[in-house]
Amino acid sequence: MAQQSRVQTPAFKNNIRLQPQARPVDTFTAPVAIPQDRNAARLMNALSAFSTSLGGLAPQMAAADAEKAQQEQWAFEKKIEGRTQAEWVADTKAGIVMPHENELQKKALLAASGMNYGAYRANELRNKLVTEFDWDNQDPDKLIADAINNDLAQHGKERNWGAPYLREMNKLKGWAVDYKAKRTAEQFNTAKSEQAFGLIDTKTDEMIAQGMTPEATARAVRSMYSDLGAEGTLGVNYKDLDQEVVNKARHLASTQPEYALALMETQHVSKEGMKLRLADKPALRETYLSIKAEAVKALDARAETAARESFASGDLGLMLSGGLAGVDDEEIKLPSGKSITVTRKQRLEAAEKAYKAQSDTAASQGRETPVLRLSRELNDYRKNNLEHPQLKRQVTGIADMATPAALQDTEQRKALLEKVNTAKWLAHESKNTYIAYSEQKDREFVETFLLAKGSMVHKDGRAYSDDEALSFAMETTNPVSAEGQLRIDRAKPKLEARMMDLAATPGRFYGEWKAVPENYSTAYQRVYTLAQRYIAGGMEPEKAVDQAATNVKNTSTVFRGNILMDLAGMNVPDDFEESMGAIVDDFAQRNPLTMQKNGIEPSDISIEPVNNPDQKSGGYFKLIDRNDRMPIVDDKGNMVTVSLEGVRAQSARRQAERVKKGDEAIHKAVEADQTEQASRARSEEIRQGKRKGFLEKEGIPLPDISGR
């Protein structure tokens, strides 16, 4: 039977033609398919994903013109695919549908809009459920249902919009169900883990408090696995229990480092019979190294603190006994193997801090007055060649503080007066310390204040008050005014005459020094300047010179006729002249060639301060010839200097000798007194007949001396 080829219908606009029938002898060949343009149909199939109703339109669209359908498809695809989710959401909220050409495109746009808005809302609610939602007291299904109902009421009038929207929201519902189930399971497991950790935490702390060793504590914690693990009451797996022990070790690393390391490093036997350490488990290795580093750091810090406290305690004892001069840098070996150096400066600071705390206690228990406390503390500081920081601050800055504004302010005036009174006390307690701690201008201010308070009266006979004395000192020690300069000019003849008189009179200008020093010009100029200022303040020339000379005497140090008006901040001992004299005499005895070559005696050697003090000694003095003030060298030609530390050591030896001599004298006096008391007691016993006397013992009759 002859076969007829297929024929295309006119609806697709293809040419109608018949294919010739195959001859019986030929192999059958399928008829050639007529070419068809199905692009429009594929577009509709793609868009049908947005709505089930859209897919049914594809066969009808396939009949459209191929070229036109292709262009329309491309233009429409570009409009849809080029939009972001935010743009779809914005259109939905505004109730806008993107421009379109027909109803089919509108449905496709609604479907795309619903899908994007649904994805947007699902993501928004998911974030809320994860971050804000109270899963224990609220229903997630209700939250989602309320959101759906609200969205559909506002935007879901079109089914083509609502269907894809609901598909996205239904995905959220499924996620919420899974999340809740997972969360419930996690809560159950977490509760068990937290209970396990609570037991491990509590028991570990109890064992530490009871003094159990770190290793014993670690073994006891491991023994708890049988009760807490899968076979025990909680049913927590061993891996989770390991993690809880690691958590406890992490908590202990900085406060109880030995126990933290023991929990990680102590061996235990596994269920399989293997000896293991938590530190060796690969999953815990990094955590172990972190815990170990923190624990080693804590052990080092503890060792360093203990060493520093030990130094501070020992150095406090040295400070009380005057032995801080021997303190030096000290190296500390830490548990980690590192070494640190505790410097001399750090040790002195720590000793002073400990001393202050100890002094607070002593002052409180002894009910010391501020003056008594200062006196006690100053003695301890001076024994160690240290400056008393609070005291030094109190006696410096006095002149700078004295301003007209300060004298008008009650609080500032009170503070200034306290400084002045402290300086007055210190000058009386230790003149050399006062000179070392204060500046020349401060000493002049204080001396002038004391002058006004002790020697000056008003014309009506009234004494100067504190405020008036402060004002006088401020005006006198500050630059001279025009009026004051006029007083000086008028009094100049009397001033110079009195200066010459005092300078030439032993025992007057230089007080108890009894002679004019070789460097008298230095003191002369100082006295002259001060006297001028006193005259500018209204004092008579003769009295001004006397008071200025007394001021210089009270604020200077002398050694063998050499005035030391500036000791470069050195705090010399009170017996400075005697102690330094002993050192100089010893030098002269040990260097006879120098003495012979220079033709000098020990009394010809004087000193000058060297303004180059270091942190340990406090300063130096160089030996000079008092006749020409040239430096003196020893027999080997080396320049000779004497450290303040050496002067202090000499002073301490002299003091020890004085104490020893005093003790010997007291001992002899006690022995003599005991002998006298024994003699009197024997005589009394003889008189009372309780004991025989010498004559009676020898059988010699006692003479009758009664006179009867």
URRA-V82502 format. One record per helix or strand of 2 or more residues. SS is the DSSP state (@ for helix, = for strand). FROM is the first residue (numbers start at 0). LEN is the number of residues. Records with the same first field share a line. If there is no record, write none. Layout:
BEGIN
SS: FROM-LEN ; FROM-LEN
END
This chain:
BEGIN
@: 9-3 ; 38-12 ; 51-4 ; 57-4 ; 65-16 ; 84-10 ; 102-29 ; 139-16 ; 158-51 ; 213-10 ; 224-4 ; 237-15 ; 256-9 ; 277-3 ; 281-40 ; 323-3 ; 343-22 ; 369-14 ; 388-6 ; 397-4 ; 403-5 ; 409-20 ; 430-7 ; 439-16 ; 465-12 ; 481-22 ; 510-3 ; 519-17 ; 540-14 ; 575-15 ; 591-7 ; 601-3 ; 643-44 ; 693-5
=: 267-2 ; 274-2 ; 329-4 ; 338-4 ; 556-3 ; 561-3 ; 604-6 ; 619-6 ; 640-3
END
